[in-house]
């Protein structure tokens, strides 16, 4: 898989909005913030990884549907608490026995124009990788420091489909991004987050 990678050793608290949204925010705030973000040059390269996206998306999922899909995509055996959701947004606290982690997903439609040129790795990241899948879906895989201070870290995958549908999945090694660290690192790999983000069920 060819990628365009940009890494920073010193994590910063301010990152490009295209990296995703703070887990505590809902759909409206995330979309508004994305529209106000400065333009950045996004790296795009060819890749052969498959995507499960569909070409004819339906309407936004309800909060209940968002939670149901998110739960179904998490590894089995974890303890779930602290659920919150609204249309197009869901978050929960998941504990695999090694500490709690807040995991959230945000699904948006018609974001192609808003995010044009903004799916690259501009900004302050611990790690960042931007790539384009064979079907044209742009994917950003990143790790950054918490924007709410403290020592927590956020791992995220931000996807933008050719039809303008955007799905962001992120996790933090805490029960809340601004809370105390509950485990050394978030529980899911970036590969697992990418699989979750690319699941066709987010299309509605």
Secondary structure, DSSP 8 states (H G I E B T S, - for coil): ---EE---SS--S-B-GGG---TT--HHHHHHHHHHS-----------------SS--S---HHHHHHHHHHHS-TT-EEEEEEEETTEEEEEEE-SS-EEEEEEEEESS-TTTTTT-SS--B--SEEEEEE-TTS-EEEEEEEE-TTSSS-EEEEEEEE-TTS-EEEEEEESBSSTTS-B-SSS-SS-HHHHHHHHT-GGGG-
